[in-house]
């Protein structure tokens, strides 16, 4: 009891803790407008929860900035994608049709990755081999597929030949140019026959084209 009394005595000597004035906290309210409704909803602020979606959103803002027009140049210069149509690679050698200035089988909108000279040689050899197997589909009802496959492969070969000719020694450029023109002249005729669904003409032109494809494979070996 004495200790209790002493404690009571000590407690009585301590100054009273003043009470802080009470303030009534005003809760902020945020107005949210729905996209598909004319009604608005009010809700009280809640602690921010870091979710995976929010983290990705914050990271994208930090990297790319706002999506306003003032930052369009940032997206154009980041080196990750193209903001416009896929550019058509220039041709530096005389492998186009002299009358039209182009080739009828060329497809637009094909991205041509830079795989180097050795890569272009390997791809020319591989695509020539792929086209040698196209004859199995000519006598079947697959005209649309044959034409699309032919145009896709030959478009890539067209730009690979141009790159290869530009990098070749001076003495080798003309033989490569002649080989490319011989191939693409036949491909234009073949593409025209396939487009008309002329079986006899397609088979005849394709037989002539196979010998050129084999020559391409030998040249690129």
N, CA and C atoms as a LAMMPS dump frame, in Angstrom:
ITEM: TIMESTEP
0
ITEM: NUMBER OF ATOMS
663
ITEM: BOX BOUNDS ff ff ff
-5.0000000000000000e+02 5.0000000000000000e+02
-5.0000000000000000e+02 5.0000000000000000e+02
-5.0000000000000000e+02 5.0000000000000000e+02
ITEM: ATOMS id mol type element x y z
1 1 1 N 0.823 -1.199 0
2 1 2 C 0 0 0
3 1 3 C 0.852 1.241 0
4 2 1 N 2.071 1.172 0.704
5 2 2 C 2.942 2.347 0.773
6 2 3 C 3.488 2.666 -0.611
7 3 1 N 3.885 1.537 -1.304
8 3 2 C 4.404 1.782 -2.653
9 3 3 C 3.329 2.374 -3.544
10 4 1 N 2.145 1.879 -3.352
11 4 2 C 1.048 2.405 -4.136
12 4 3 C 0.807 3.85 -3.828
13 5 1 N 0.934 4.168 -2.567
14 5 2 C 0.737 5.561 -2.174
15 5 3 C 1.821 6.432 -2.752
16 6 1 N 3.086 5.901 -2.724
17 6 2 C 4.168 6.679 -3.304
18 6 3 C 3.964 6.913 -4.785
19 7 1 N 3.498 5.875 -5.446
20 7 2 C 3.238 6.037 -6.869
21 7 3 C 2.158 7.069 -7.126
22 8 1 N 1.128 6.985 -6.249
23 8 2 C 0.069 7.974 -6.394
24 8 3 C 0.606 9.366 -6.15
25 9 1 N 1.539 9.449 -5.185
26 9 2 C 2.089 10.76 -4.894
27 9 3 C 2.904 11.31 -6.035
28 10 1 N 3.687 10.426 -6.66
29 10 2 C 4.486 10.875 -7.795
30 10 3 C 3.602 11.285 -8.948
31 11 1 N 2.576 10.482 -9.155
32 11 2 C 1.703 10.79 -10.27
33 11 3 C 0.996 12.104 -10.076
34 12 1 N 0.744 12.438 -8.824
35 12 2 C 0.046 13.693 -8.573
36 12 3 C 0.951 14.884 -8.83
37 13 1 N 2.283 14.706 -8.729
38 13 2 C 3.2 15.822 -8.943
39 13 3 C 3.466 16.089 -10.412
40 14 1 N 3.169 15.123 -11.275
41 14 2 C 3.401 15.338 -12.71
42 14 3 C 2.403 16.337 -13.265
43 15 1 N 2.873 17.221 -14.168
44 15 2 C 1.922 18.189 -14.741
45 15 3 C 0.941 17.494 -15.658
46 16 1 N -0.182 18.02 -15.681
47 16 2 C -1.228 17.447 -16.535
48 16 3 C -0.894 17.691 -18.006
49 17 1 N -1.106 16.667 -18.817
50 17 2 C -0.842 16.775 -20.254
51 17 3 C -1.959 17.584 -20.893
52 18 1 N -1.58 18.698 -21.507
53 18 2 C -2.654 19.519 -22.087
54 18 3 C -3.282 18.828 -23.281
55 19 1 N -4.502 19.024 -23.449
56 19 2 C -5.233 18.45 -24.566
57 19 3 C -5.098 19.359 -25.776
58 20 1 N -4.777 18.727 -26.868
59 20 2 C -4.662 19.496 -28.094
60 20 3 C -6.048 19.896 -28.575
61 21 1 N -6.109 21.051 -29.176
62 21 2 C -7.434 21.45 -29.688
63 21 3 C -7.893 20.513 -30.779
64 22 1 N -9.114 20.204 -30.704
65 22 2 C -9.675 19.231 -31.668
66 22 3 C -10.021 19.945 -32.963
67 23 1 N -9.53 19.318 -34.027
68 23 2 C -9.858 19.82 -35.361
69 23 3 C -10.714 18.782 -36.078
70 24 1 N -11.65 19.263 -36.78
71 24 2 C -12.505 18.358 -37.548
72 24 3 C -11.904 18.212 -38.946
73 25 1 N -11.42 17.022 -39.203
74 25 2 C -10.755 16.765 -40.489
75 25 3 C -11.788 16.721 -41.612
76 26 1 N -11.459 17.502 -42.598
77 26 2 C -12.359 17.516 -43.748
78 26 3 C -11.887 16.478 -44.76
79 27 1 N -12.748 15.627 -45.167
80 27 2 C -12.418 14.564 -46.098
81 27 3 C -12.586 15.068 -47.521
82 28 1 N -11.515 14.863 -48.272
83 28 2 C -11.578 15.276 -49.656
84 28 3 C -12.427 14.302 -50.449
85 29 1 N -13.118 14.834 -51.352
86 29 2 C -13.967 14.013 -52.217
87 29 3 C -13.554 14.254 -53.663
88 30 1 N -13.566 13.187 -54.402
89 30 2 C -13.165 13.257 -55.798
90 30 3 C -14.343 12.893 -56.673
91 31 1 N -14.503 13.627 -57.73
92 31 2 C -15.606 13.393 -58.648
93 31 3 C -15.101 12.565 -59.826
94 32 1 N -15.745 11.438 -60.074
95 32 2 C -15.349 10.547 -61.169
96 32 3 C -16.486 10.503 -62.182
97 33 1 N -16.137 10.717 -63.416
98 33 2 C -17.123 10.673 -64.482
99 33 3 C -16.955 9.384 -65.256
100 34 1 N -18.018 8.618 -65.467
101 34 2 C -17.946 7.366 -66.202
102 34 3 C -17.945 7.624 -67.691
103 35 1 N -17.394 6.689 -68.444
104 35 2 C -17.318 6.814 -69.892
105 35 3 C -18.639 6.447 -70.562
106 36 1 N -19.377 5.54 -69.95
107 36 2 C -20.599 5.04 -70.571
108 36 3 C -21.834 5.427 -69.764
109 37 1 N -21.745 6.391 -68.937
110 37 2 C -22.892 6.776 -68.137
111 37 3 C -22.841 8.27 -67.892
112 38 1 N -24.013 8.888 -67.7
113 38 2 C -24.095 10.316 -67.414
114 38 3 C -24.068 10.597 -65.93
115 39 1 N -24.079 9.543 -65.124
116 39 2 C -24.089 9.71 -63.688
117 39 3 C -22.674 9.835 -63.181
118 40 1 N -22.498 10.553 -62.092
119 40 2 C -21.193 10.691 -61.456
120 40 3 C -21.227 10.021 -60.104
121 41 1 N -20.069 9.636 -59.659
122 41 2 C -19.96 8.913 -58.391
123 41 3 C -18.906 9.571 -57.546
124 42 1 N -19.222 9.81 -56.313
125 42 2 C -18.289 10.394 -55.376
126 42 3 C -17.778 9.31 -54.444
127 43 1 N -16.493 9.352 -54.179
128 43 2 C -15.953 8.385 -53.248
129 43 3 C -14.857 9.07 -52.444
130 44 1 N -14.641 8.569 -51.248
131 44 2 C -13.646 9.121 -50.361
132 44 3 C -12.279 8.582 -50.72
133 45 1 N -11.241 9.431 -50.477
134 45 2 C -9.873 9.019 -50.768
135 45 3 C -9.489 7.812 -49.942
136 46 1 N -8.807 6.873 -50.586
137 46 2 C -8.321 5.681 -49.92
138 46 3 C -6.821 5.61 -50.108
139 47 1 N -6.091 4.868 -49.257
140 47 2 C -4.637 4.739 -49.422
141 47 3 C -4.298 4.16 -50.781
142 48 1 N -3.228 4.698 -51.398
143 48 2 C -2.815 4.259 -52.715
144 48 3 C -2.255 2.842 -52.656
145 49 1 N -2.782 1.966 -53.484
146 49 2 C -2.328 0.581 -53.543
147 49 3 C -1.496 0.393 -54.806
148 50 1 N -0.251 -0.02 -54.62
149 50 2 C 0.64 -0.242 -55.757
150 50 3 C 0.358 -1.614 -56.335
151 51 1 N -0.251 -1.624 -57.484
152 51 2 C -0.538 -2.871 -58.178
153 51 3 C 0.392 -3.01 -59.374
154 52 1 N 0.367 -4.191 -59.979
155 52 2 C 1.226 -4.438 -61.138
156 52 3 C 0.839 -3.519 -62.288
157 53 1 N -0.447 -3.318 -62.501
158 53 2 C -0.895 -2.458 -63.575
159 53 3 C -0.465 -1.018 -63.349
160 54 1 N -0.573 -0.569 -62.09
161 54 2 C -0.179 0.794 -61.769
162 54 3 C 1.324 0.975 -61.932
163 55 1 N 2.098 -0.029 -61.523
164 55 2 C 3.554 0.067 -61.65
165 55 3 C 3.969 0.167 -63.11
166 56 1 N 3.322 -0.624 -63.978
167 56 2 C 3.64 -0.565 -65.403
168 56 3 C 3.257 0.792 -65.975
169 57 1 N 2.116 1.314 -65.534
170 57 2 C 1.691 2.616 -66.01
171 57 3 C 2.643 3.723 -65.607
172 58 1 N 3.091 3.686 -64.356
173 58 2 C 4.041 4.697 -63.891
174 58 3 C 5.366 4.581 -64.618
175 59 1 N 5.792 3.355 -64.892
176 59 2 C 7.056 3.171 -65.603
177 59 3 C 6.968 3.71 -67.024
178 60 1 N 5.835 3.487 -67.691
179 60 2 C 5.691 3.978 -69.055
180 60 3 C 5.674 5.493 -69.1
181 61 1 N 5.041 6.11 -68.086
182 61 2 C 5.038 7.573 -68.025
183 61 3 C 6.442 8.095 -67.808
184 62 1 N 7.201 7.412 -66.936
185 62 2 C 8.559 7.864 -66.641
186 62 3 C 9.466 7.746 -67.854
187 63 1 N 9.243 6.713 -68.695
188 63 2 C 10.124 6.481 -69.837
189 63 3 C 9.718 7.331 -71.03
190 64 1 N 8.429 7.312 -71.355
191 64 2 C 7.988 7.933 -72.587
192 64 3 C 7.328 9.291 -72.386
193 65 1 N 7.07 9.683 -71.167
194 65 2 C 6.456 10.976 -70.934
195 65 3 C 4.977 10.951 -71.237
196 66 1 N 4.397 12.118 -71.338
197 66 2 C 2.974 12.231 -71.628
198 66 3 C 2.693 11.86 -73.063
199 67 1 N 1.452 11.605 -73.337
200 67 2 C 1.06 11.203 -74.681
201 67 3 C 0.616 12.38 -75.507
202 68 1 N 0.946 13.555 -75.124
203 68 2 C 0.565 14.738 -75.875
204 68 3 C 1.389 14.875 -77.132
205 69 1 N 0.995 15.838 -77.96
206 69 2 C 1.679 16.024 -79.235
207 69 3 C 3.079 16.553 -79.053
208 70 1 N 3.362 17.136 -77.908
209 70 2 C 4.688 17.668 -77.682
210 70 3 C 5.75 16.604 -77.546
211 71 1 N 5.368 15.349 -77.328
212 71 2 C 6.33 14.273 -77.135
213 71 3 C 6.323 13.264 -78.273
214 72 1 N 5.7 13.624 -79.385
215 72 2 C 5.661 12.695 -80.505
216 72 3 C 7.068 12.406 -81.016
217 73 1 N 7.938 13.42 -81.007
218 73 2 C 9.293 13.211 -81.494
219 73 3 C 10.047 12.205 -80.642
220 74 1 N 9.677 12.073 -79.369
221 74 2 C 10.335 11.092 -78.504
222 74 3 C 10.065 9.679 -78.982
223 75 1 N 8.818 9.412 -79.376
224 75 2 C 8.485 8.084 -79.876
225 75 3 C 9.14 7.821 -81.227
226 76 1 N 9.353 8.863 -82.024
227 76 2 C 9.961 8.668 -83.334
228 76 3 C 11.45 8.368 -83.224
229 77 1 N 12.092 8.863 -82.179
230 77 2 C 13.541 8.76 -82.067
231 77 3 C 14 7.689 -81.086
232 78 1 N 13.086 6.91 -80.52
233 78 2 C 13.536 5.961 -79.5
234 78 3 C 14.18 4.718 -80.091
235 79 1 N 14.089 4.497 -81.38
236 79 2 C 14.764 3.378 -82.007
237 79 3 C 14.102 2.036 -81.798
238 80 1 N 12.885 2.018 -81.28
239 80 2 C 12.21 0.752 -80.993
240 80 3 C 11.2 0.374 -82.062
241 81 1 N 10.591 1.366 -82.722
242 81 2 C 9.602 1.055 -83.736
243 81 3 C 9.523 2.206 -84.731
244 82 1 N 8.826 1.974 -85.838
245 82 2 C 8.611 2.997 -86.842
246 82 3 C 7.243 3.604 -86.639
247 83 1 N 7.164 4.933 -86.719
248 83 2 C 5.88 5.599 -86.53
249 83 3 C 5.119 5.76 -87.834
250 84 1 N 5.724 5.442 -88.944
251 84 2 C 5.065 5.556 -90.236
252 84 3 C 5.11 4.25 -90.994
253 85 1 N 4.774 4.286 -92.285
254 85 2 C 4.813 3.048 -93.087
255 85 3 C 6.233 2.537 -93.243
256 86 1 N 6.347 1.23 -93.495
257 86 2 C 7.662 0.62 -93.67
258 86 3 C 8.299 1.17 -94.945
259 87 1 N 9.486 1.753 -94.845
260 87 2 C 10.105 2.344 -96.034
261 87 3 C 10.517 1.281 -97.033
262 88 1 N 10.482 1.651 -98.312
263 88 2 C 10.911 0.751 -99.382
264 88 3 C 12.411 0.906 -99.555
265 89 1 N 13.172 -0.19 -99.45
266 89 2 C 14.63 -0.078 -99.596
267 89 3 C 15.014 0.411 -100.994
268 90 1 N 15.999 1.272 -101.095
269 90 2 C 16.445 1.727 -102.424
270 90 3 C 17.216 0.638 -103.161
271 91 1 N 17.193 0.709 -104.486
272 91 2 C 17.911 -0.236 -105.333
273 91 3 C 19.052 0.506 -106.026
274 92 1 N 20.251 -0.022 -105.89
275 92 2 C 21.43 0.659 -106.401
276 92 3 C 21.985 0.016 -107.663
277 93 1 N 21.408 -1.102 -108.091
278 93 2 C 21.918 -1.805 -109.267
279 93 3 C 20.795 -2.007 -110.282
280 94 1 N 21.176 -2.307 -111.512
281 94 2 C 20.216 -2.409 -112.61
282 94 3 C 19.614 -3.815 -112.654
283 95 1 N 18.721 -4.077 -111.696
284 95 2 C 18.041 -5.369 -111.675
285 95 3 C 16.526 -5.19 -111.798
286 96 1 N 16.072 -3.969 -112.033
287 96 2 C 14.65 -3.724 -112.247
288 96 3 C 14.313 -3.921 -113.723
289 97 1 N 13.038 -4.028 -114.013
290 97 2 C 12.587 -4.131 -115.4
291 97 3 C 12.851 -2.798 -116.105
292 98 1 N 13.527 -2.847 -117.244
293 98 2 C 13.899 -1.617 -117.931
294 98 3 C 12.683 -0.834 -118.418
295 99 1 N 11.602 -1.528 -118.715
296 99 2 C 10.412 -0.844 -119.226
297 99 3 C 9.588 -0.201 -118.108
298 100 1 N 9.439 -0.896 -116.993
299 100 2 C 8.578 -0.397 -115.909
300 100 3 C 9.365 0.292 -114.804
301 101 1 N 10.652 0.025 -114.704
302 101 2 C 11.452 0.611 -113.635
303 101 3 C 11.291 -0.079 -112.299
304 102 1 N 10.547 -1.186 -112.28
305 102 2 C 10.343 -1.95 -111.044
306 102 3 C 10.171 -3.42 -111.417
307 103 1 N 9.612 -4.198 -110.524
308 103 2 C 9.29 -5.596 -110.802
309 103 3 C 7.842 -5.842 -110.394
310 104 1 N 7.122 -6.542 -111.246
311 104 2 C 5.685 -6.728 -111.023
312 104 3 C 5.379 -7.557 -109.789
313 105 1 N 6.306 -8.409 -109.373
314 105 2 C 6.039 -9.311 -108.248
315 105 3 C 6.361 -8.697 -106.891
316 106 1 N 6.91 -7.505 -106.847
317 106 2 C 7.341 -6.919 -105.573
318 106 3 C 6.162 -6.636 -104.655
319 107 1 N 6.296 -7.046 -103.413
320 107 2 C 5.294 -6.767 -102.387
321 107 3 C 5.742 -5.572 -101.556
322 108 1 N 4.773 -4.778 -101.141
323 108 2 C 5.066 -3.623 -100.293
324 108 3 C 4.834 -3.98 -98.823
325 109 1 N 5.451 -3.192 -97.955
326 109 2 C 5.232 -3.369 -96.522
327 109 3 C 5.956 -4.545 -95.921
328 110 1 N 7.055 -4.988 -96.545
329 110 2 C 7.852 -6.089 -96.017
330 110 3 C 9.074 -5.517 -95.324
331 111 1 N 9.25 -5.845 -94.072
332 111 2 C 10.411 -5.371 -93.335
333 111 3 C 11.618 -6.22 -93.687
334 112 1 N 12.71 -5.552 -94.067
335 112 2 C 13.928 -6.249 -94.468
336 112 3 C 14.996 -6.038 -93.404
337 113 1 N 15.174 -6.976 -92.487
338 113 2 C 16.222 -6.813 -91.472
339 113 3 C 17.602 -6.913 -92.086
340 114 1 N 18.527 -6.16 -91.536
341 114 2 C 19.896 -6.173 -92.021
342 114 3 C 20.628 -7.357 -91.402
343 115 1 N 20.855 -8.383 -92.205
344 115 2 C 21.51 -9.593 -91.703
345 115 3 C 22.917 -9.746 -92.278
346 116 1 N 23.417 -8.712 -92.923
347 116 2 C 24.776 -8.757 -93.432
348 116 3 C 24.879 -9.48 -94.772
349 117 1 N 26.048 -9.388 -95.374
350 117 2 C 26.264 -9.983 -96.695
351 117 3 C 26.175 -11.509 -96.637
352 118 1 N 26.831 -12.112 -95.641
353 118 2 C 26.769 -13.568 -95.504
354 118 3 C 25.337 -14.037 -95.252
355 119 1 N 24.605 -13.273 -94.481
356 119 2 C 23.209 -13.626 -94.234
357 119 3 C 22.373 -13.555 -95.496
358 120 1 N 22.627 -12.544 -96.343
359 120 2 C 21.889 -12.433 -97.606
360 120 3 C 22.233 -13.584 -98.546
361 121 1 N 23.493 -13.986 -98.58
362 121 2 C 23.869 -15.146 -99.397
363 121 3 C 23.144 -16.407 -98.935
364 122 1 N 23.14 -16.608 -97.623
365 122 2 C 22.473 -17.794 -97.085
366 122 3 C 20.968 -17.752 -97.391
367 123 1 N 20.368 -16.574 -97.277
368 123 2 C 18.924 -16.469 -97.519
369 123 3 C 18.605 -16.665 -98.999
370 124 1 N 19.438 -16.171 -99.887
371 124 2 C 19.213 -16.398 -101.316
372 124 3 C 19.256 -17.889 -101.647
373 125 1 N 20.215 -18.576 -101.075
374 125 2 C 20.32 -20.021 -101.312
375 125 3 C 19.113 -20.761 -100.748
376 126 1 N 18.683 -20.376 -99.562
377 126 2 C 17.545 -21.042 -98.925
378 126 3 C 16.249 -20.762 -99.668
379 127 1 N 16.032 -19.521 -100.082
380 127 2 C 14.791 -19.18 -100.78
381 127 3 C 14.74 -19.811 -102.166
382 128 1 N 15.89 -19.929 -102.818
383 128 2 C 15.92 -20.629 -104.102
384 128 3 C 15.531 -22.094 -103.919
385 129 1 N 16.014 -22.705 -102.839
386 129 2 C 15.642 -24.09 -102.526
387 129 3 C 14.143 -24.199 -102.234
388 130 1 N 13.598 -23.219 -101.507
389 130 2 C 12.158 -23.237 -101.199
390 130 3 C 11.319 -23.14 -102.473
391 131 1 N 11.743 -22.314 -103.406
392 131 2 C 10.975 -22.15 -104.645
393 131 3 C 11.057 -23.382 -105.544
394 132 1 N 12.099 -24.192 -105.37
395 132 2 C 12.185 -25.428 -106.138
396 132 3 C 11.118 -26.433 -105.728
397 133 1 N 10.568 -26.269 -104.535
398 133 2 C 9.496 -27.151 -104.063
399 133 3 C 8.108 -26.62 -104.404
400 134 1 N 8.049 -25.46 -105.053
401 134 2 C 6.749 -24.863 -105.374
402 134 3 C 6.027 -25.608 -106.497
403 135 1 N 6.78 -26.344 -107.302
404 135 2 C 6.154 -27.045 -108.422
405 135 3 C 5.136 -28.079 -108.007
406 136 1 N 5.228 -28.607 -106.8
407 136 2 C 4.27 -29.615 -106.35
408 136 3 C 2.869 -29.043 -106.179
409 137 1 N 2.737 -27.726 -106.089
410 137 2 C 1.429 -27.107 -105.869
411 137 3 C 0.819 -26.518 -107.132
412 138 1 N 1.579 -26.489 -108.207
413 138 2 C 1.087 -25.802 -109.4
414 138 3 C -0.093 -26.537 -110.022
415 139 1 N -0.082 -27.855 -110.021
416 139 2 C -1.167 -28.601 -110.653
417 139 3 C -2.363 -28.785 -109.728
418 140 1 N -2.36 -28.14 -108.571
419 140 2 C -3.479 -28.246 -107.643
420 140 3 C -4.214 -26.914 -107.562
421 141 1 N -5.354 -26.906 -106.915
422 141 2 C -6.167 -25.697 -106.821
423 141 3 C -5.616 -24.803 -105.708
424 142 1 N -4.43 -24.243 -105.959
425 142 2 C -3.775 -23.403 -104.958
426 142 3 C -3.138 -22.195 -105.623
427 143 1 N -3.811 -21.628 -106.613
428 143 2 C -3.239 -20.519 -107.369
429 143 3 C -2.925 -19.318 -106.475
430 144 1 N -3.839 -18.992 -105.614
431 144 2 C -3.649 -17.822 -104.759
432 144 3 C -2.444 -18.01 -103.841
433 145 1 N -2.306 -19.204 -103.278
434 145 2 C -1.177 -19.48 -102.397
435 145 3 C 0.135 -19.449 -103.174
436 146 1 N 0.148 -20.046 -104.365
437 146 2 C 1.367 -20.08 -105.184
438 146 3 C 1.82 -18.663 -105.511
439 147 1 N 0.895 -17.798 -105.873
440 147 2 C 1.263 -16.424 -106.24
441 147 3 C 1.787 -15.651 -105.031
442 148 1 N 1.124 -15.782 -103.884
443 148 2 C 1.577 -15.074 -102.696
444 148 3 C 2.946 -15.561 -102.239
445 149 1 N 3.15 -16.862 -102.279
446 149 2 C 4.427 -17.446 -101.863
447 149 3 C 5.542 -17.012 -102.809
448 150 1 N 5.242 -17.011 -104.087
449 150 2 C 6.229 -16.611 -105.088
450 150 3 C 6.613 -15.146 -104.914
451 151 1 N 5.645 -14.292 -104.707
452 151 2 C 5.922 -12.856 -104.556
453 151 3 C 6.709 -12.571 -103.276
454 152 1 N 6.345 -13.241 -102.198
455 152 2 C 7.033 -13.003 -100.93
456 152 3 C 8.504 -13.401 -101.014
457 153 1 N 8.766 -14.6 -101.515
458 153 2 C 10.144 -15.079 -101.583
459 153 3 C 10.978 -14.237 -102.554
460 154 1 N 10.418 -13.936 -103.707
461 154 2 C 11.184 -13.225 -104.728
462 154 3 C 11.402 -11.755 -104.367
463 155 1 N 10.498 -11.169 -103.593
464 155 2 C 10.714 -9.787 -103.138
465 155 3 C 11.939 -9.711 -102.247
466 156 1 N 12.063 -10.652 -101.327
467 156 2 C 13.23 -10.676 -100.445
468 156 3 C 14.496 -10.966 -101.25
469 157 1 N 14.413 -11.873 -102.195
470 157 2 C 15.577 -12.183 -103.02
471 157 3 C 16 -10.986 -103.861
472 158 1 N 15.043 -10.196 -104.277
473 158 2 C 15.331 -9.009 -105.093
474 158 3 C 16.229 -8.034 -104.331
475 159 1 N 15.877 -7.745 -103.093
476 159 2 C 16.677 -6.807 -102.3
477 159 3 C 17.985 -7.446 -101.824
478 160 1 N 17.99 -8.752 -101.59
479 160 2 C 19.226 -9.418 -101.216
480 160 3 C 20.231 -9.421 -102.374
481 161 1 N 19.733 -9.619 -103.591
482 161 2 C 20.614 -9.576 -104.751
483 161 3 C 21.239 -8.186 -104.912
484 162 1 N 20.432 -7.16 -104.727
485 162 2 C 20.957 -5.8 -104.858
486 162 3 C 22.051 -5.526 -103.821
487 163 1 N 21.83 -5.965 -102.604
488 163 2 C 22.835 -5.774 -101.551
489 163 3 C 24.103 -6.561 -101.868
490 164 1 N 23.929 -7.768 -102.374
491 164 2 C 25.08 -8.619 -102.663
492 164 3 C 25.9 -8.064 -103.828
493 165 1 N 25.22 -7.555 -104.858
494 165 2 C 25.923 -6.988 -106.008
495 165 3 C 26.725 -5.755 -105.592
496 166 1 N 26.152 -4.927 -104.733
497 166 2 C 26.855 -3.716 -104.294
498 166 3 C 28.119 -4.042 -103.507
499 167 1 N 28.102 -5.143 -102.769
500 167 2 C 29.251 -5.505 -101.933
501 167 3 C 30.257 -6.388 -102.653
502 168 1 N 29.918 -6.842 -103.843
503 168 2 C 30.802 -7.76 -104.558
504 168 3 C 31.97 -7.001 -105.192
505 169 1 N 33.085 -7.674 -105.471
506 169 2 C 34.187 -7.043 -106.221
507 169 3 C 33.716 -6.595 -107.598
508 170 1 N 34.431 -5.663 -108.167
509 170 2 C 34.008 -5.064 -109.439
510 170 3 C 33.853 -6.108 -110.538
511 171 1 N 34.737 -7.099 -110.574
512 171 2 C 34.673 -8.116 -111.633
513 171 3 C 33.492 -9.069 -111.472
514 172 1 N 32.938 -9.175 -110.271
515 172 2 C 31.84 -10.111 -110.025
516 172 3 C 30.466 -9.453 -110.104
517 173 1 N 30.421 -8.156 -110.217
518 173 2 C 29.114 -7.475 -110.176
519 173 3 C 28.268 -7.747 -111.417
520 174 1 N 28.871 -7.726 -112.583
521 174 2 C 28.091 -7.928 -113.794
522 174 3 C 27.542 -9.35 -113.908
523 175 1 N 28.326 -10.395 -113.607
524 175 2 C 27.739 -11.747 -113.632
525 175 3 C 26.589 -11.904 -112.647
526 176 1 N 26.707 -11.319 -111.454
527 176 2 C 25.607 -11.393 -110.49
528 176 3 C 24.388 -10.611 -110.98
529 177 1 N 24.62 -9.475 -111.625
530 177 2 C 23.509 -8.682 -112.168
531 177 3 C 22.785 -9.448 -113.269
532 178 1 N 23.549 -10.113 -114.135
533 178 2 C 22.937 -10.9 -115.221
534 178 3 C 22.13 -12.064 -114.653
535 179 1 N 22.669 -12.717 -113.625
536 179 2 C 21.943 -13.827 -113.01
537 179 3 C 20.647 -13.34 -112.362
538 180 1 N 20.714 -12.213 -111.679
539 180 2 C 19.516 -11.672 -111.034
540 180 3 C 18.457 -11.294 -112.066
541 181 1 N 18.852 -10.634 -113.145
542 181 2 C 17.888 -10.239 -114.172
543 181 3 C 17.286 -11.447 -114.871
544 182 1 N 18.102 -12.466 -115.099
545 182 2 C 17.574 -13.688 -115.732
546 182 3 C 16.524 -14.345 -114.84
547 183 1 N 16.788 -14.362 -113.526
548 183 2 C 15.83 -14.95 -112.595
549 183 3 C 14.555 -14.128 -112.523
550 184 1 N 14.693 -12.831 -112.36
551 184 2 C 13.514 -11.994 -112.128
552 184 3 C 12.688 -11.79 -113.394
553 185 1 N 13.326 -11.852 -114.567
554 185 2 C 12.55 -11.821 -115.81
555 185 3 C 11.63 -13.044 -115.891
556 186 1 N 12.17 -14.209 -115.53
557 186 2 C 11.349 -15.424 -115.538
558 186 3 C 10.273 -15.383 -114.465
559 187 1 N 10.619 -14.824 -113.297
560 187 2 C 9.642 -14.76 -112.214
561 187 3 C 8.466 -13.864 -112.608
562 188 1 N 8.743 -12.776 -113.312
563 188 2 C 7.653 -11.904 -113.764
564 188 3 C 6.72 -12.645 -114.723
565 189 1 N 7.292 -13.407 -115.625
566 189 2 C 6.462 -14.201 -116.539
567 189 3 C 5.676 -15.261 -115.777
568 190 1 N 6.347 -15.918 -114.823
569 190 2 C 5.681 -16.956 -114.035
570 190 3 C 4.558 -16.371 -113.197
571 191 1 N 4.801 -15.224 -112.591
572 191 2 C 3.765 -14.581 -111.765
573 191 3 C 2.556 -14.185 -112.605
574 192 1 N 2.801 -13.744 -113.843
575 192 2 C 1.697 -13.392 -114.74
576 192 3 C 0.881 -14.609 -115.148
577 193 1 N 1.557 -15.737 -115.421
578 193 2 C 0.845 -16.957 -115.793
579 193 3 C 0.033 -17.505 -114.634
580 194 1 N 0.587 -17.454 -113.419
581 194 2 C -0.14 -17.914 -112.239
582 194 3 C -1.354 -17.032 -111.996
583 195 1 N -1.201 -15.743 -112.208
584 195 2 C -2.322 -14.812 -112.012
585 195 3 C -3.471 -15.116 -112.962
586 196 1 N -3.161 -15.573 -114.166
587 196 2 C -4.205 -15.915 -115.151
588 196 3 C -4.704 -17.347 -114.992
589 197 1 N -4.126 -18.133 -114.069
590 197 2 C -4.497 -19.531 -113.847
591 197 3 C -4.294 -20.363 -115.115
592 198 1 N -3.263 -20.04 -115.859
593 198 2 C -2.933 -20.771 -117.079
594 198 3 C -1.982 -21.898 -116.698
595 199 1 N -2.505 -23.116 -116.605
596 199 2 C -1.714 -24.238 -116.117
597 199 3 C -0.577 -24.588 -117.07
598 200 1 N -0.867 -24.67 -118.367
599 200 2 C 0.158 -25.064 -119.329
600 200 3 C 1.3 -24.049 -119.354
601 201 1 N 0.994 -22.787 -119.426
602 201 2 C 2.023 -21.747 -119.465
603 201 3 C 2.8 -21.687 -118.152
604 202 1 N 2.104 -21.878 -117.032
605 202 2 C 2.757 -21.846 -115.724
606 202 3 C 3.771 -22.978 -115.602
607 203 1 N 3.393 -24.181 -116.001
608 203 2 C 4.315 -25.314 -115.912
609 203 3 C 5.52 -25.125 -116.826
610 204 1 N 5.294 -24.563 -118.016
611 204 2 C 6.384 -24.362 -118.953
612 204 3 C 7.395 -23.331 -118.436
613 205 1 N 6.89 -22.22 -117.922
614 205 2 C 7.785 -21.171 -117.416
615 205 3 C 8.475 -21.636 -116.14
616 206 1 N 7.776 -22.407 -115.341
617 206 2 C 8.377 -22.866 -114.084
618 206 3 C 9.54 -23.823 -114.347
619 207 1 N 9.433 -24.635 -115.378
620 207 2 C 10.531 -25.532 -115.719
621 207 3 C 11.783 -24.746 -116.093
622 208 1 N 11.609 -23.65 -116.799
623 208 2 C 12.757 -22.8 -117.137
624 208 3 C 13.307 -22.106 -115.892
625 209 1 N 12.435 -21.799 -114.952
626 209 2 C 12.859 -21.078 -113.753
627 209 3 C 13.641 -21.975 -112.809
628 210 1 N 13.323 -23.267 -112.786
629 210 2 C 14.016 -24.168 -111.861
630 210 3 C 15.511 -24.257 -112.152
631 211 1 N 15.888 -24.236 -113.416
632 211 2 C 17.312 -24.296 -113.754
633 211 3 C 18.035 -23.038 -113.276
634 212 1 N 17.355 -21.901 -113.309
635 212 2 C 17.962 -20.656 -112.821
636 212 3 C 18.072 -20.687 -111.304
637 213 1 N 17.072 -21.236 -110.64
638 213 2 C 17.122 -21.349 -109.177
639 213 3 C 18.274 -22.245 -108.735
640 214 1 N 18.505 -23.319 -109.473
641 214 2 C 19.635 -24.195 -109.157
642 214 3 C 20.961 -23.474 -109.377
643 215 1 N 21 -22.622 -110.378
644 215 2 C 22.209 -21.827 -110.613
645 215 3 C 22.439 -20.839 -109.475
646 216 1 N 21.363 -20.274 -108.947
647 216 2 C 21.496 -19.368 -107.811
648 216 3 C 22.037 -20.102 -106.603
649 217 1 N 21.533 -21.306 -106.341
650 217 2 C 22.029 -22.081 -105.211
651 217 3 C 23.512 -22.418 -105.368
652 218 1 N 23.922 -22.723 -106.587
653 218 2 C 25.337 -23.036 -106.814
654 218 3 C 26.204 -21.804 -106.626
655 219 1 N 25.721 -20.654 -107.083
656 219 2 C 26.478 -19.425 -106.968
657 219 3 C 26.622 -18.97 -105.523
658 220 1 N 25.602 -19.245 -104.696
659 220 2 C 25.618 -18.788 -103.309
660 220 3 C 26.185 -19.832 -102.344
661 221 1 N 26.65 -20.952 -102.858
662 221 2 C 27.178 -21.996 -101.979
663 221 3 C 28.524 -21.582 -101.393
